[in-house]
Amino acid sequence: MKKVLVLMGGTSEEREVSLKSGQAVVKALQEKGYQVESLDLNPGVLGDIEKIKPDVVFIALHGRNGEDGTVQGYLDLLGIPYTGSGVAASAIGMDKILTKKILCYEGLPTAEFEVIRKRDFNRDSFSENSLIARFGLPIVVKPPTQGSSVGTTIVRDKNDLIAAIEKALVFGDEVLLERFIAGTELTVAIIGNDEPVVLPVIEITAENEYYDYESKYTPGMSSHIIPARIADDSRELIEGLAKKAYQALKCRGFSRIDFILDQNGKPYILENNTIPGMTATSLIPDAARAAGINFPELLEKIIEMAEEK
């Protein structure tokens, strides 16, 4: 049986979630009979990957230095197959600004946005009025290279805008501001390489104001509704857009693409998650179960696609 090395933990703000994902993956693969080892990744243990000599690496890392193409590039140099997308797609998927620019180029719908750079931002001369005149309120403010809604604020009061921008700048040199789209939050899981398969659309409801970090990872704080309570034509449209985005962004293996369906039935792509969570409350395992694929089978398919690519 193949030896699988599961990379988890890491050094990003999503470390704890990654550990939960990795532990779930290890347990499920052991149930399938794989020879499994795990590694809590940090720069000091990189050399251990080559010593372990895995047949394939299952990347269960979230956030920077794991989901952003860095580990993928290292594994490419070692010639070791790994799950999920390659270097370019991983780096783009981790950067919401680059993702949105590609979506715009491809003619795929995404919320209107603006980028603020740290070097250009001065709180004393910053004009909230021009942004509000363009986007209205609320405005979504987020760091573009964080996952799990880390650092994200929905600004409903003009006086809170500068603080939200400064909060997001803690995580990097740029801030992404988006027009707020009110509507139904949806997500679409996709698996596959050259011929991707779209799994059932999931509707997400959250106990908090939006699907934030607490809602994502606290049992009972959100609900995953399958099938989503949307019209059949909206479902078909969103499935088609998700597949086009997956291919345009050059994803491989698996990914999850998030949407908002506005009150007029128009869908907007929010972001692409190239290594979505694999915890007990995660979305891709739920979508797979709805398609008749249990968790260990899903992981086995993902490993097969890693070897195929």
N, C-alpha and C positions, 0 to 999 in steps of 0.2 A: 504494500500500500504506500502511496505517495507520502513524503514528508512535507508537511506544511508548517511554515513559520508565520505566526500571527504577530504583526507589529501593532503595538497599542501604547496608550499613555502619551508619551511625548512631552513637549515643553510648551504647548500652546495653552490659551485660556480654556480650551475645551478638553483638557487632559482627563478630568474625572469622567466625562461622558465617553471618551475614547476607551478608558479602562473598562467601563461597563460593556461597551460594544465588543471589545476584544475578548473579555471573559465569556460573553454569550457565544461568540464565534468558536472559541476553543472548545467549549462544552459540546456544541452541536456537531463539530467536526469529529470529535472523539466518538460521539454516538454513531457516526457514519463509518467508523473504523480507520480513520486517518491517523497517521503518526504525527502528532501535533506538538510543537514547541512554541513558546511565546517569548516576546522580548519587549520590555518597557524601554522604548527608544529614547536615547539621548546621545549626544556626540561621542561620549566615552565608550559606547558599546557597538558602534557601527562595525567595527572589525569582527564582532561575533557573528554577524550575518554570514560572512564568507566561511567562518569556521563551522557553523551549523550545517552548511551545504544543503539547504532546502531544495526540494523540487519546484516549489512555488511559494511565493510570499503572499499572504493575505493581509492587505493593508487596512487596519481598523483605526487608523489615525485620523483625527479631525483637526482642522485649523492649520496654522502655519507649521512649516517643517514636517509636513506629513501629507497634507491634502493638496499642497500647492505646487507639486512637481519636483520638489527637492529630493525626496526619498525615491521617487520614480526615476529620476536621472541617475542616482547612485546605483539603483538596481539594474538599470540599463547598462551601466559600465561593467557591472559584475556579470551581466548576461543571465540574470535570474528572472524567470517569468513572475509577474505580479498581477494582482487583481485590479480591476478598474481602469481608468483612462491613463493615457501616456503623459509625458511631460507637458506638452503644449496645452492640451485640453485641461489638465489639472491646474496649471498656472492661471489660465483664463477663467476657469470655473471659480477659482478662489478670489478673483478680482471682479467684483460686481460691475465696476466701471467698464472694464474691457468686455465683459459679457454683454452689457447693454449696448455697447458700440457695435458689436458683431450682430446682435439681434436687429438693431436699426438698419445696418447694412443689408441684412437678409430680408428686410421688410416684415419682420415679425413684431407683433405688438408688445410694447413695454411702456411703462409710465414715463412721462416727460421728466427730465432730470437735469441737474446742474452739478458741477464739481467745484469744490472749494479746496484750494491748496494751502497748506500751513504757511508757506512763505509769503502768500498774498493776503493772509487773514490778519486784520487788525480790528480788535473789538471796538476801539474808539471811533473808527471811521466806517465801520460796517453798516450797511443800510439794510435793515430788515424789510423796509417798505417795498423795495424793488422786487425782492423775492416773493413777498406776499402778493404783490400786484400780479406776478406771473403765475404763481401756483395756487394762491388762496391759502386758507387754513382748513384743516391741519396740513402740516408738511412733515414728511418722513425724513429723518436725519440718521445716517448710519455710517460706520466705518466700512469701507468697501472690501476689506480683506479679512473680515471676521465672519465666523459662522455662528449658528445657534442664537442669532439676534443679539449677540454681545455688543454693547455700546449703542444700541438702536433706541431712538426716541421718536415718538409721535408728538409733534409740537402743535398744541392747540391754542396757545396764547403767544402773541408776538413777543412778549417780554421774556419768554423761555427759549427763544431761538438761539441766542448767542451761547447760552449755557449748554444747549444740546450739541452745538457745533464743537465747542471746546471739549465736551465729553467724548465725542467721536475722534477728535484729533489726538487723544491720549493713545490711540491704537495705531496711528500711522500718520503719514504726511498729507493725506487727502480725505475729504469728506464727501459723501454722496447725498445729495438732497433730491427727493422725489415728490412729485405730486401725489397726494394721498388719494387712493382709489377705494371708495366704500363699496363693499360687496361681499361675495361669498369666497372664502379662502379654500383653494383646492390644490392638490398635489398629484403629480403623475409619475409613477415609477416606470422605468424602462430598463429592460435587460437585453443584451445582445451586442454583437460586433457589427458586421456588415448588414445584417438583417434584424434590426432591433424589434423587440416585441413590447407593446404598450400594455401595462398591467391596469387593472380597474382604477378609475379615477376616485380619489378619496376627498371627501369634504371634511374640513377641519373646523371644529368649534373650540373656543378657549374660554376658560373662566375669567381670565384677565382681559385687559383692554384689547390685546392682540396676542398672537401666538408667539410669546416671548420665551426666554430661556426657562423660566419656571414652568410655564405651560407645557413646553416640550418634554421636560424630563421629570415632572412630578406626577405620579399616578393620580388620576382623578381630576387633574387640572385642564384636561382637554379631551375631546372625543374625536374618534376617526369614524366617519360615517361612510359605509360602503353598501350599496352604490351611493354616490353623491346625489343629493336631492336637486338635480338640475335637469333641464329638458334634454331629450335625446339629441336634438340638433346641436345644443351647446356642448354636450359630451363628445360628440363626433368631432366638432371643431377643435376642442381642446386637445383631444387625443392626436389629431393631425398636426397641430401646432407643436405639441411636445415632441413628436417624432422628428419634425423638421428642425427644431432647435437642437435636439440631441445630435443629429447628423451635421448640422452647421457648425456646432461647437466641437465636433470630432470626438465625441465621447465613445468609450468602449467599455464593454463589460456590463456596467450598470450605472444608473444615475437617477436622480429625482429632480423634477422640474416643477417649481411652485408657481401658482397662478392666483390672480384675483379675477373673479367674474363680476363685473359691475352691475349696477341695478338696471341697466339697459340691455344686459346680456352680452356685453363686449368683454372678451378675455384679455388680460394683460399678463405677460410673463414677468415674474418677480426675480427669480434667480435659478441657477443650476447648481445642484449639489452633487459633486462627483464621488464623494465618499459619504453618503448619508448614514445616519445612525443605525446601529444594529442592536439596540437595547430592547427591553421588554415593552417599552412604550413607543418604539420606532415605527415609521410609516411604511417602509419598503417591505418588512416582514408581513405587515397587515395586508398590503396589496397583493403580495404573493399568495398568502393563505386564501384570499378571496378568489384567486385564479386557480386554486387547487394545488398549490405548491407549498409544502411545509418548509419550516426554516432550514433544517439540514439539507433538504433537496435544493433550496435556493442557493445556499452556499456552495454546494457541489456544482451547480450550473455556473456560478460565478468563477469557480476555480477552472472548470473546463474551458470557459471563454478566455481566461488568462493564458492558458497553455496554447489555445488556438491562435491568439494574436501574436 
